[in-house]
């Protein structure tokens, strides 16, 4: 099994594609070891945090500014996270998403020279170890259910910040090959897999791997690959950026007029169960 690569392998598109197709993901460590666009976005996030403290004259009751915002100014932190989400509104973040270094690999993995994105394609994460984070914790799921534009799509998960091994993502290898997935929606609006189906058809049949947070790394994974968040139990913030990409030439996307929002808006049924 070969799914974790170093930056030296990032130009071997044939190698990356073969493993992506087989396992549903590839991980490249130190992908942004010397990348000015990545550095610019990482610095801009720090500048925005400093800016809100200065302009809003926020009091600091915790040495960590993000934890302080989560405890005392959630709406402010929510505004910062929204800047990097649905879709990214920070110019350096947009540049990172569209950088050739990333897009060329996406083209190779999706087998398309016409790459696009979706309406709900981006998410900025700044996860603390506070209990309130449980509200946003996502159990086993696939990203396709949240974007729906086309199954010929993938997620790029980028490690930002300086903290290491402070939470991360776990993946069920080859689970992107599952054809039927019975789901229900929990109290927080997240889609959950029926318990018996999960135990008998996923947990017992697919190998799970965990990848703990590594700044400057990138994970490319199929939008149908099952995965879940690993909670941050450290006192360091896990900062990550999610970008999603799609093949605009796929028949599914064209039939849907490239709509990529909640399925009920395009006639799909979440719970019948999902057949893809």
C-alpha positions in Angstrom: 0.0 0.0 0.0 1.5 3.3 -1.1 -0.6 6.4 -0.4 1.8 8.7 1.5 4.3 10.5 -0.7 6.9 13.2 -0.2 7.1 16.3 -2.2 9.7 14.7 -4.5 7.0 12.5 -5.9 4.5 15.3 -6.5 5.3 15.5 -10.2 4.9 11.8 -10.8 1.3 12.1 -11.9 1.1 8.5 -13.2 2.2 7.2 -9.8 -0.2 9.4 -7.9 -3.2 8.6 -10.2 -2.7 4.9 -10.0 -2.8 4.9 -6.2 -5.6 7.5 -6.0 -7.7 5.3 -8.3 -7.1 2.2 -6.2 -7.3 3.6 -2.7 -9.4 6.8 -3.2 -6.7 9.1 -1.9 -3.1 10.3 -2.0 -1.2 12.2 0.7 1.8 14.4 -0.1 3.9 15.5 2.9 5.9 18.8 2.7 4.0 19.6 -0.5 4.3 23.3 0.4 7.8 23.2 1.7 8.8 26.2 -0.4 5.7 27.9 -1.7 5.1 31.6 -1.7 1.4 31.4 -2.4 0.9 29.0 0.5 3.0 31.3 2.8 0.9 34.3 1.7 -2.4 32.7 2.6 -1.1 31.4 5.9 0.2 34.9 6.8 -3.0 36.6 5.7 -5.0 34.4 8.2 -2.8 35.5 11.0 -3.1 39.2 9.9 -6.9 38.9 9.9 -6.9 37.5 13.4 -4.7 40.4 14.6 -6.9 42.8 12.8 -10.1 41.8 14.5 -8.5 42.1 17.9 -7.2 45.5 17.1 -10.3 47.0 15.5 -12.9 45.4 17.8 -10.7 46.0 20.9 -11.3 42.4 22.1 -10.1 41.4 25.5 -7.7 38.5 25.8 -8.5 36.1 28.6 -6.6 33.1 27.1 -3.1 33.1 25.7 -4.2 31.5 22.5 -6.2 34.0 20.4 -8.3 31.4 18.6 -9.3 29.7 21.8 -10.1 33.1 23.2 -12.4 33.8 20.3 -14.1 30.4 20.5 -14.8 31.0 24.2 -15.7 34.7 24.2 -16.4 35.9 20.6 -17.8 33.0 18.6 -19.5 35.2 16.0 -16.2 36.9 15.3 -14.4 33.6 14.8 -17.3 32.5 12.7 -16.8 35.5 10.5 -13.2 34.7 10.0 -13.9 31.0 9.2 -16.6 32.2 6.7 -14.0 34.2 4.9 -12.3 30.9 4.0 -15.5 29.0 3.3 -18.4 28.7 0.9 -16.4 29.9 -1.2 -13.1 31.4 -0.1 -13.2 35.2 -0.1 -9.5 35.9 0.7 -7.6 36.7 -2.5 -4.5 34.8 -1.4 -6.8 31.8 -0.6 -8.3 32.0 -4.1 -4.8 32.1 -5.5 -3.8 29.0 -3.5 -6.9 27.2 -4.7 -6.2 28.0 -8.4 -2.4 27.5 -8.2 -0.9 25.4 -10.9 0.9 23.2 -8.4 -2.5 22.0 -7.1 -4.6 22.2 -10.2 -2.2 20.2 -12.3 -2.4 17.2 -9.9 -6.2 17.6 -9.8 -6.3 17.4 -13.6 -4.3 14.2 -13.5 -6.3 12.6 -10.8 -9.7 13.4 -12.3 -8.4 12.7 -15.8 -9.8 16.0 -17.2 -8.4 19.2 -18.6 -11.5 21.2 -17.7 -11.5 21.6 -13.9 -14.0 23.6 -11.9 -15.5 23.8 -8.4 -18.9 23.9 -6.7 -21.1 26.3 -4.8 -20.2 24.9 -1.4 -16.6 23.9 -2.2 -14.4 25.5 0.4 -14.1 25.3 4.2 -11.6 26.9 6.6 -11.1 25.0 9.8 -9.6 26.3 13.1 -10.3 23.5 15.5 -9.6 23.8 19.3 -9.8 21.2 22.0 -12.9 22.8 23.6 -16.0 20.7 24.1 -18.1 23.1 21.9 -16.2 21.7 18.9 -18.3 18.6 19.2 -21.1 20.6 17.5 -19.1 20.6 14.3 -17.4 17.2 14.6 -18.2 15.1 11.6 -18.5 11.4 11.9 -18.0 9.0 9.0 -19.3 10.6 5.8 -18.5 11.3 2.2 -18.1 14.8 0.7 -20.2 14.1 -2.4 -23.4 14.3 -0.3 -22.6 17.9 0.5 -21.7 19.1 -3.0 -23.6 16.8 -5.4 -22.4 18.4 -8.6 -20.6 15.3 -9.9 -19.1 12.2 -8.6 -16.0 12.9 -10.7 -14.7 15.3 -8.0 -12.2 15.4 -5.2 -11.3 17.2 -2.0 -8.0 18.8 -1.3 -7.2 19.1 2.4 -4.3 21.5 3.2 -2.5 21.6 6.5 -1.9 25.2 7.7 -0.6 26.8 10.9 2.2 25.4 13.0 0.6 22.8 15.2 1.4 19.1 14.5 -0.4 15.9 15.3 -3.3 17.9 16.8 -6.2 16.0 15.3 -6.6 15.1 11.7 -8.6 12.9 9.3 -9.2 9.2 9.2 -10.0 7.4 5.9 -11.6 4.1 4.9 -9.4 3.0 2.0 -11.3 1.9 -1.2 -14.7 2.9 0.3 -15.3 5.2 -2.7 -16.3 2.0 -4.5 -19.4 1.5 -2.3 -22.6 1.7 -4.5 -25.4 2.2 -1.9 -25.2 4.1 1.3 -28.2 4.4 3.6 -28.1 7.7 5.5 -30.0 9.8 8.0 -29.6 13.4 9.1 -28.6 14.0 12.7 -29.5 16.8 15.0 -26.7 19.0 13.8 -27.7 18.5 10.1 -24.8 16.1 9.3 -25.5 13.0 7.3 -24.8 9.8 9.3 -24.6 6.2 8.0 -27.1 3.7 9.5 -25.3 1.9 12.4 -25.8 -1.7 11.3 -24.8 -1.0 7.7 -21.7 0.8 9.0 -20.6 -2.1 11.2 -21.3 -4.9 8.8 -20.4 -3.2 5.5 -17.8 -0.6 6.3 -16.0 -1.2 9.6 -15.5 -4.9 9.0 -14.6 -4.7 5.3 -12.5 -1.6 4.8 -9.1 -0.7 6.2 -9.0 2.6 8.2 -5.9 4.8 8.3 -5.4 8.0 10.3 -3.4 10.9 9.1 -2.6 13.4 11.9 -2.4 17.1 11.1 0.9 18.1 9.3 1.4 21.7 8.2 2.4 22.1 4.5 0.9 18.7 3.6 -1.9 18.1 1.2 -4.4 15.3 1.0 -6.3 14.6 -2.3 -9.3 12.3 -1.8 -12.2 11.1 -3.9 -15.5 12.9 -2.9 -17.1 9.4 -2.4 -14.4 8.2 0.0 -15.6 7.7 3.6 -13.7 9.6 6.2 -14.1 11.3 9.6 -12.5 14.0 11.7 -10.0 13.1 14.4 -10.6 15.3 17.4 -8.0 17.8 18.5 -7.1 16.9 22.1 -4.1 19.2 22.3 -3.8 22.9 23.3 -2.7 23.8 19.7 -5.0 24.9 17.0 -5.5 22.7 14.0 -5.8 25.0 11.0 -6.7 23.5 7.7 -8.2 24.6 4.4 -10.5 22.4 2.3 -10.9 23.0 -1.4 -13.0 20.9 -3.7 -12.6 20.4 -7.4 -14.7 18.8 -10.1 -14.6 17.6 -13.7 -16.8 20.1 -15.6 -16.9 17.7 -18.6 -18.5 14.9 -16.7 -21.9 13.8 -17.9 -23.4 14.0 -14.5 -22.3 17.6 -14.1 -23.6 18.6 -17.5 -27.0 16.9 -16.9 -27.3 18.9 -13.7 -26.3 22.1 -15.4 -23.3 22.1 -13.0 -25.5 22.7 -10.0 -23.6 21.9 -6.8 -25.9 22.6 -3.9 -28.1 20.6 -1.5 -29.7 17.7 -3.4 -33.2 18.6 -2.6 -32.7 21.6 -4.8 -31.9 19.5 -7.8 -34.4 16.7 -7.4 -32.1 14.1 -5.8 -33.2 12.2 -2.7 -30.8 11.9 0.2 -32.6 9.1 2.0 -33.9 6.7 -0.5 -31.1 5.5 0.0 -28.4 7.3 -2.0 -27.6 5.4 -5.2 -24.7 6.5 -7.1 
